[in-house]
Amino acid sequence: MNILLTGGLGFIGSHTATVLAAEGHEVVIIDNLCNSQRQTLDSLESITGKELPFYEGDVRDAPLLKEILQKHHIECVIHFAGLKSVAESGTDPLKYFDNNVGGSIVLIEAMQATNVKKLIFSSSATVYGEPQYLPYDEDHPLAPMNVYGRTKLQVEEILQDLSKSDLDWSIVCLRYFNPIGAHESGLIGELPQGIPNNLMPYICQVVSGKLPHLNVFGDDYDTKDGTGERDYIHVMDLADGHAAALEFVDKHKGWEAVNLGTGIAYSVYDLVSAFEKSSNQTIPKVVKERRIGDLPIYYAKADKALVMLGWKAKRDLQSMCDSSWKYQEQLLKLAK
Ligand SMILES: NC(=O)c1ccc[n+]([C@@H]2O[C@H](COP(=O)([O-])OP(=O)(O)OC[C@H]3O[C@@H](n4cnc5c(N)ncnc54)[C@H](O)[C@@H]3O)[C@@H](O)[C@H]2O)c1
Protein backbone atom coordinates (compact mmCIF):
# COMPACT_ATOMS: atom_id res chain seq x y z
CA MET A 1 0.00 0.00 0.00
CA ASN A 2 0.99 3.64 -0.36
CA ILE A 3 1.09 5.04 3.15
CA LEU A 4 1.62 8.54 4.45
CA LEU A 5 3.26 8.79 7.88
CA THR A 6 2.71 12.18 9.49
CA GLY A 7 5.43 12.78 12.08
CA GLY A 8 7.31 9.90 10.45
CA LEU A 9 10.76 11.10 11.51
CA GLY A 10 9.79 10.99 15.20
CA PHE A 11 10.48 8.15 17.59
CA ILE A 12 7.54 5.83 16.87
CA GLY A 13 7.00 6.93 13.26
CA SER A 14 10.58 6.23 12.20
CA HIS A 15 10.58 2.71 13.69
CA THR A 16 7.23 2.01 12.06
CA ALA A 17 8.61 3.22 8.71
CA THR A 18 11.31 0.49 8.85
CA VAL A 19 8.74 -2.26 9.42
CA LEU A 20 6.35 -1.03 6.72
CA ALA A 21 9.13 -0.58 4.16
CA ALA A 22 10.41 -4.10 4.94
CA GLU A 23 6.90 -5.42 4.28
CA GLY A 24 6.99 -3.85 0.82
CA HIS A 25 4.76 -0.83 1.47
CA GLU A 26 5.54 2.52 -0.15
CA VAL A 27 6.21 4.94 2.70
CA VAL A 28 5.92 8.72 2.34
CA ILE A 29 6.75 11.02 5.26
CA ILE A 30 5.68 14.51 6.28
CA ASP A 31 7.26 16.04 9.37
CA ASN A 32 7.86 19.64 10.42
CA LEU A 33 10.95 18.58 12.43
CA CYS A 34 9.70 20.34 15.57
CA ASN A 35 10.81 17.30 17.59
CA SER A 36 12.99 15.32 15.20
CA GLN A 37 15.98 15.64 12.93
CA ARG A 38 16.47 15.34 9.22
CA GLN A 39 19.39 12.90 9.65
CA THR A 40 16.85 10.32 10.77
CA LEU A 41 15.77 10.17 7.13
CA ASP A 42 19.32 9.14 6.11
CA SER A 43 19.32 6.46 8.82
CA LEU A 44 15.92 5.23 7.61
CA GLU A 45 17.19 5.04 4.06
CA SER A 46 20.25 3.06 5.10
CA ILE A 47 18.14 0.65 7.19
CA THR A 48 15.47 0.14 4.50
CA GLY A 49 17.73 0.43 1.45
CA LYS A 50 15.01 2.59 -0.10
CA GLU A 51 14.63 6.27 -0.88
CA LEU A 52 11.64 7.50 1.10
CA PRO A 53 9.82 10.58 -0.22
CA PHE A 54 10.02 13.22 2.53
CA TYR A 55 8.21 16.54 2.92
CA GLU A 56 9.36 19.03 5.53
CA GLY A 57 5.97 20.50 6.31
CA ASP A 58 3.17 20.86 8.79
CA VAL A 59 -0.02 18.82 9.01
CA ARG A 60 -1.90 22.08 9.43
CA ASP A 61 -0.93 22.98 5.84
CA ALA A 62 -4.02 21.73 3.95
CA PRO A 63 -2.85 22.45 0.37
CA LEU A 64 0.44 20.61 0.97
CA LEU A 65 -1.38 17.61 2.45
CA LYS A 66 -3.79 17.39 -0.49
CA GLU A 67 -0.87 17.61 -2.92
CA ILE A 68 0.98 14.75 -1.16
CA LEU A 69 -2.12 12.57 -0.84
CA GLN A 70 -2.85 12.90 -4.56
CA LYS A 71 0.67 12.84 -5.95
CA HIS A 72 1.61 9.62 -4.11
CA HIS A 73 -1.79 7.94 -4.50
CA ILE A 74 -1.93 7.51 -0.73
CA GLU A 75 -4.31 4.79 0.45
CA CYS A 76 -3.82 5.03 4.21
CA VAL A 77 -2.47 7.63 6.63
CA ILE A 78 -0.79 6.85 9.95
CA HIS A 79 -1.06 10.02 11.99
CA PHE A 80 1.84 10.23 14.45
CA ALA A 81 2.40 14.00 14.22
CA GLY A 82 1.64 15.58 17.56
CA LEU A 83 3.16 17.19 20.62
CA LYS A 84 3.54 14.87 23.59
CA SER A 85 4.78 16.65 26.70
CA VAL A 86 2.22 16.35 29.49
CA ALA A 87 3.92 19.18 31.43
CA GLU A 88 4.04 21.58 28.48
CA SER A 89 0.43 20.81 27.58
CA GLY A 90 -0.56 22.22 31.00
CA THR A 91 1.41 25.44 30.60
CA ASP A 92 0.58 25.99 26.91
CA PRO A 93 -2.77 24.30 26.28
CA LEU A 94 -3.63 26.27 23.13
CA LYS A 95 -0.43 25.09 21.46
CA TYR A 96 -1.51 21.50 22.14
CA PHE A 97 -5.12 21.92 21.03
CA ASP A 98 -3.98 23.74 17.88
CA ASN A 99 -1.33 21.20 16.93
CA ASN A 100 -2.89 17.93 18.07
CA VAL A 101 -6.61 18.60 17.55
CA GLY A 102 -6.44 21.37 14.91
CA GLY A 103 -3.74 19.46 13.00
CA SER A 104 -5.85 16.30 13.02
CA ILE A 105 -8.91 18.18 11.69
CA VAL A 106 -6.91 19.68 8.82
CA LEU A 107 -5.54 16.22 8.00
CA ILE A 108 -8.96 14.55 8.11
CA GLU A 109 -10.47 17.25 5.87
CA ALA A 110 -7.65 16.83 3.35
CA MET A 111 -8.20 13.06 3.40
CA GLN A 112 -11.96 13.50 2.94
CA ALA A 113 -11.38 15.89 0.04
CA THR A 114 -9.04 13.43 -1.71
CA ASN A 115 -11.12 10.36 -0.85
CA VAL A 116 -8.47 8.71 1.35
CA LYS A 117 -10.49 7.08 4.12
CA LYS A 118 -8.16 4.73 5.96
CA LEU A 119 -6.54 6.16 9.05
CA ILE A 120 -4.51 4.90 11.99
CA PHE A 121 -4.25 7.42 14.80
CA SER A 122 -1.59 7.57 17.55
CA SER A 123 -3.63 7.75 20.71
CA SER A 124 -2.43 7.10 24.22
CA ALA A 125 -3.17 5.25 27.43
CA THR A 126 -3.48 8.70 29.02
CA VAL A 127 -7.07 8.82 27.72
CA TYR A 128 -8.06 6.48 30.57
CA GLY A 129 -6.98 8.64 33.54
CA GLU A 130 -7.20 7.40 37.12
CA PRO A 131 -7.69 3.61 36.98
CA GLN A 132 -11.15 2.44 38.07
CA TYR A 133 -9.72 -1.06 37.66
CA LEU A 134 -6.60 -2.62 36.19
CA PRO A 135 -5.53 -3.69 33.67
CA TYR A 136 -7.14 -0.97 31.57
CA ASP A 137 -9.26 -2.51 28.83
CA GLU A 138 -10.68 -0.47 25.96
CA ASP A 139 -14.05 -0.18 27.75
CA HIS A 140 -12.47 1.50 30.79
CA PRO A 141 -14.04 4.96 31.38
CA LEU A 142 -12.19 7.76 29.57
CA ALA A 143 -11.20 10.64 31.85
CA PRO A 144 -7.77 12.05 30.95
CA MET A 145 -6.04 13.90 33.78
CA ASN A 146 -4.15 16.41 31.63
CA VAL A 147 -4.46 18.59 28.52
CA TYR A 148 -2.31 16.25 26.42
CA GLY A 149 -4.63 13.33 27.19
CA ARG A 150 -7.68 15.50 26.42
CA THR A 151 -6.28 16.36 22.97
CA LYS A 152 -5.96 12.61 22.26
CA LEU A 153 -9.48 11.89 23.49
CA GLN A 154 -10.95 14.76 21.47
CA VAL A 155 -9.37 13.44 18.27
CA GLU A 156 -10.63 9.93 19.04
CA GLU A 157 -14.15 11.34 19.47
CA ILE A 158 -13.97 13.38 16.26
CA LEU A 159 -12.89 10.26 14.39
CA GLN A 160 -15.65 8.17 15.93
CA ASP A 161 -18.28 10.76 14.93
CA LEU A 162 -16.79 10.95 11.44
CA SER A 163 -17.00 7.18 10.99
CA LYS A 164 -20.67 7.29 11.98
CA SER A 165 -21.39 10.07 9.48
CA ASP A 166 -19.61 8.36 6.57
CA LEU A 167 -19.53 4.57 6.61
CA ASP A 168 -16.65 4.44 4.12
CA TRP A 169 -14.11 5.42 6.75
CA SER A 170 -11.90 2.82 8.34
CA ILE A 171 -10.20 4.11 11.49
CA VAL A 172 -8.13 2.52 14.23
CA CYS A 173 -7.03 4.55 17.26
CA LEU A 174 -4.03 2.84 18.82
CA ARG A 175 -3.70 3.56 22.53
CA TYR A 176 0.02 3.21 23.18
CA PHE A 177 1.35 2.43 26.63
CA ASN A 178 5.03 3.32 27.29
CA PRO A 179 7.21 2.78 24.24
CA ILE A 180 10.97 2.51 24.85
CA GLY A 181 13.87 0.77 23.13
CA ALA A 182 15.29 1.32 19.68
CA HIS A 183 15.83 -0.32 16.31
CA GLU A 184 18.15 -3.33 16.46
CA SER A 185 20.63 -1.57 14.11
CA GLY A 186 21.29 1.12 16.74
CA LEU A 187 20.82 3.71 13.96
CA ILE A 188 17.51 5.17 15.15
CA GLY A 189 15.99 5.58 18.59
CA GLU A 190 14.41 8.21 20.82
CA LEU A 191 16.08 11.59 20.48
CA PRO A 192 14.47 14.02 22.92
CA GLN A 193 15.28 17.73 22.73
CA GLY A 194 16.49 19.25 26.01
CA ILE A 195 16.05 17.52 29.36
CA PRO A 196 13.92 14.42 28.82
CA ASN A 197 10.55 14.00 30.53
CA ASN A 198 10.47 10.23 30.30
CA LEU A 199 12.37 7.63 32.26
CA MET A 200 14.30 5.79 29.54
CA PRO A 201 15.71 8.85 27.72
CA TYR A 202 16.59 10.28 31.14
CA ILE A 203 18.48 7.11 32.09
CA CYS A 204 20.31 7.25 28.74
CA GLN A 205 21.49 10.77 29.49
CA VAL A 206 22.66 9.78 32.98
CA VAL A 207 24.63 6.85 31.59
CA SER A 208 26.18 9.04 28.91
CA GLY A 209 27.28 11.57 31.55
CA LYS A 210 24.97 14.41 30.43
CA LEU A 211 22.92 14.29 33.65
CA PRO A 212 24.38 13.54 37.10
CA HIS A 213 21.78 11.11 38.45
CA LEU A 214 18.32 9.70 37.96
CA ASN A 215 15.52 11.27 40.01
CA VAL A 216 13.15 8.60 41.29
CA PHE A 217 9.87 10.37 42.01
CA GLY A 218 8.48 8.39 44.95
CA ASP A 219 9.61 5.05 46.36
CA ASP A 220 6.67 4.68 48.76
CA TYR A 221 3.87 3.74 46.37
CA ASP A 222 1.84 0.64 47.05
CA THR A 223 3.73 -1.29 44.35
CA LYS A 224 6.14 -4.23 44.46
CA ASP A 225 9.24 -2.11 45.27
CA GLY A 226 7.56 1.24 46.07
CA THR A 227 8.37 2.87 42.71
CA GLY A 228 5.88 3.61 39.92
CA GLU A 229 5.03 0.75 37.56
CA ARG A 230 4.34 1.16 33.84
CA ASP A 231 3.64 -1.04 30.85
CA TYR A 232 6.87 -0.49 28.90
CA ILE A 233 6.67 -1.79 25.35
CA HIS A 234 9.49 -2.21 22.82
CA VAL A 235 9.08 0.39 20.07
CA MET A 236 9.67 -2.34 17.45
CA ASP A 237 6.74 -4.30 18.88
CA LEU A 238 4.71 -1.11 18.64
CA ALA A 239 5.87 -0.73 15.02
CA ASP A 240 4.70 -4.30 14.31
CA GLY A 241 1.36 -3.34 15.85
CA HIS A 242 0.95 -0.63 13.19
CA ALA A 243 1.63 -3.15 10.43
CA ALA A 244 -1.10 -5.36 11.92
CA ALA A 245 -3.49 -2.39 12.20
CA LEU A 246 -2.79 -1.53 8.57
CA GLU A 247 -3.95 -4.97 7.44
CA PHE A 248 -7.04 -4.49 9.58
CA VAL A 249 -8.04 -1.08 8.19
CA ASP A 250 -7.54 -2.40 4.70
CA LYS A 251 -10.23 -5.03 5.25
CA HIS A 252 -12.69 -3.46 7.71
CA LYS A 253 -14.67 -0.27 7.92
CA GLY A 254 -15.75 1.65 11.02
CA TRP A 255 -13.94 2.90 14.12
CA GLU A 256 -12.01 0.94 16.72
CA ALA A 257 -9.76 1.79 19.68
CA VAL A 258 -7.11 -0.76 20.58
CA ASN A 259 -4.52 -0.89 23.37
CA LEU A 260 -0.92 -1.57 22.37
CA GLY A 261 0.88 -2.69 25.50
CA THR A 262 2.50 -5.83 26.87
CA GLY A 263 0.10 -6.32 29.77
CA ILE A 264 3.07 -6.35 32.17
CA ALA A 265 3.87 -3.62 34.71
CA TYR A 266 7.59 -2.95 35.25
CA SER A 267 8.81 -0.71 38.07
CA VAL A 268 11.34 2.12 37.82
CA TYR A 269 13.83 -0.13 39.61
CA ASP A 270 13.14 -3.03 37.19
CA LEU A 271 14.04 -0.74 34.32
CA VAL A 272 17.12 0.63 36.09
CA SER A 273 18.47 -2.86 36.86
CA ALA A 274 17.87 -4.08 33.31
CA PHE A 275 19.63 -1.00 31.93
CA GLU A 276 22.54 -1.45 34.34
CA LYS A 277 22.91 -4.98 32.98
CA SER A 278 22.81 -3.76 29.35
CA SER A 279 25.34 -0.98 29.89
CA ASN A 280 27.42 -2.65 32.59
CA GLN A 281 27.28 0.60 34.54
CA THR A 282 25.73 1.64 37.83
CA ILE A 283 23.07 4.32 37.51
CA PRO A 284 23.21 6.85 40.37
CA LYS A 285 19.73 7.51 41.80
CA VAL A 286 18.22 10.14 44.07
CA VAL A 287 14.77 9.52 45.54
CA LYS A 288 12.53 12.59 45.38
CA GLU A 289 8.96 13.44 46.41
CA ARG A 290 6.15 11.93 44.35
CA ARG A 291 5.13 14.14 41.41
CA ILE A 292 1.57 15.49 41.34
CA GLY A 293 -0.45 13.67 38.70
CA ASP A 294 1.74 10.54 38.58
CA LEU A 295 -0.22 7.31 38.91
CA PRO A 296 1.30 4.53 41.05
CA ILE A 297 0.70 1.82 38.48
CA TYR A 298 -1.04 1.17 35.19
CA TYR A 299 -0.85 -1.42 32.46
CA ALA A 300 -2.83 -2.69 29.51
CA LYS A 301 -5.16 -5.51 28.89
CA ALA A 302 -3.80 -6.41 25.47
CA ASP A 303 -6.38 -9.06 24.48
CA LYS A 304 -8.27 -6.97 21.91
CA ALA A 305 -5.10 -6.40 19.87
CA LEU A 306 -4.50 -10.14 19.77
CA VAL A 307 -8.06 -11.05 18.82
CA MET A 308 -8.69 -8.18 16.38
CA LEU A 309 -5.25 -7.53 14.90
CA GLY A 310 -3.51 -10.85 15.59
CA TRP A 311 -0.75 -8.86 17.30
CA LYS A 312 1.06 -9.48 20.57
CA ALA A 313 4.22 -7.87 21.98
CA LYS A 314 7.16 -10.30 21.77
CA ARG A 315 10.20 -8.49 23.15
CA ASP A 316 11.12 -8.40 26.86
CA LEU A 317 12.43 -5.62 29.11
CA GLN A 318 16.07 -6.68 28.66
CA SER A 319 15.78 -6.41 24.89
CA MET A 320 14.21 -2.93 25.29
CA CYS A 321 17.20 -1.84 27.41
CA ASP A 322 19.82 -3.56 25.24
CA SER A 323 18.54 -1.78 22.11
CA SER A 324 18.32 1.61 23.85
CA TRP A 325 21.88 1.18 25.07
CA LYS A 326 23.10 0.19 21.59
CA TYR A 327 21.54 3.39 20.19
CA GLN A 328 23.05 5.43 23.02
CA GLU A 329 26.51 3.99 22.32
CA GLN A 330 26.10 4.95 18.66
CA LEU A 331 25.23 8.53 19.67
CA LEU A 332 28.25 8.68 21.99
CA LYS A 333 30.54 7.50 19.16
CA LEU A 334 29.13 10.16 16.82
CA ALA A 335 29.63 12.89 19.45
CA LYS A 336 33.37 12.08 19.73
N1 LIG B 1 6.23 8.23 22.95
C1 LIG B 1 5.22 8.01 23.77
O1 LIG B 1 5.45 7.69 24.95
C2 LIG B 1 3.81 8.08 23.30
C3 LIG B 1 2.79 7.45 24.06
C4 LIG B 1 1.47 7.54 23.64
C5 LIG B 1 1.17 8.26 22.45
N2 LIG B 1 2.16 8.87 21.75
C6 LIG B 1 1.80 9.62 20.54
O2 LIG B 1 2.41 9.01 19.42
C7 LIG B 1 2.78 9.98 18.45
C8 LIG B 1 4.24 9.82 18.12
O3 LIG B 1 4.99 9.94 19.32
P1 LIG B 1 6.56 9.94 19.34
O4 LIG B 1 7.00 9.44 20.65
O5 LIG B 1 7.08 9.34 18.10
O6 LIG B 1 6.81 11.51 19.32
P2 LIG B 1 7.90 12.36 18.53
O7 LIG B 1 7.85 13.74 19.05
O8 LIG B 1 9.19 11.65 18.53
O9 LIG B 1 7.31 12.30 17.04
C9 LIG B 1 6.30 13.15 16.61
C10 LIG B 1 6.77 13.75 15.30
O10 LIG B 1 5.75 14.62 14.80
C11 LIG B 1 6.34 15.80 14.32
N3 LIG B 1 5.30 16.83 14.41
C12 LIG B 1 4.71 17.33 15.51
N4 LIG B 1 3.77 18.23 15.16
C13 LIG B 1 3.75 18.28 13.81
C14 LIG B 1 3.00 19.00 12.86
N5 LIG B 1 2.07 19.89 13.23
N6 LIG B 1 3.23 18.78 11.55
C15 LIG B 1 4.18 17.90 11.16
N7 LIG B 1 4.94 17.20 12.00
C16 LIG B 1 4.72 17.38 13.33
C17 LIG B 1 7.56 16.03 15.20
O11 LIG B 1 8.56 16.79 14.57
C18 LIG B 1 8.03 14.59 15.45
O12 LIG B 1 8.96 14.18 14.46
C19 LIG B 1 2.43 11.34 19.06
O13 LIG B 1 1.18 11.74 18.55
C20 LIG B 1 2.32 11.05 20.55
O14 LIG B 1 1.44 11.91 21.19
C21 LIG B 1 3.46 8.77 22.13
The ligand as an ORCA input file, in Angstrom:
! r2SCAN-3c Opt
* xyz 0 1
  N       6.226      8.232     22.948
  C       5.223      8.007     23.768
  O       5.447      7.691     24.953
  C       3.809      8.080     23.299
  C       2.794      7.448     24.063
  C       1.473      7.544     23.635
  C       1.169      8.255     22.454
  N       2.161      8.873     21.752
  C       1.799      9.623     20.535
  O       2.409      9.006     19.418
  C       2.776      9.981     18.448
  C       4.240      9.824     18.116
  O       4.987      9.942     19.319
  P       6.559      9.944     19.336
  O       6.998      9.438     20.650
  O       7.082      9.339     18.096
  O       6.807     11.514     19.323
  P       7.901     12.356     18.533
  O       7.847     13.737     19.050
  O       9.195     11.647     18.532
  O       7.307     12.302     17.041
  C       6.296     13.154     16.610
  C       6.767     13.750     15.300
  O       5.752     14.620     14.803
  C       6.345     15.800     14.323
  N       5.299     16.828     14.408
  C       4.707     17.335     15.510
  N       3.767     18.234     15.160
  C       3.749     18.275     13.810
  C       2.998     18.999     12.856
  N       2.072     19.893     13.229
  N       3.234     18.780     11.549
  C       4.178     17.902     11.158
  N       4.936     17.205     11.995
  C       4.721     17.384     13.328
  C       7.561     16.030     15.202
  O       8.564     16.790     14.566
  C       8.026     14.594     15.448
  O       8.956     14.178     14.463
  C       2.427     11.337     19.059
  O       1.183     11.740     18.545
  C       2.322     11.048     20.547
  O       1.435     11.907     21.190
  C       3.464      8.775     22.135
*
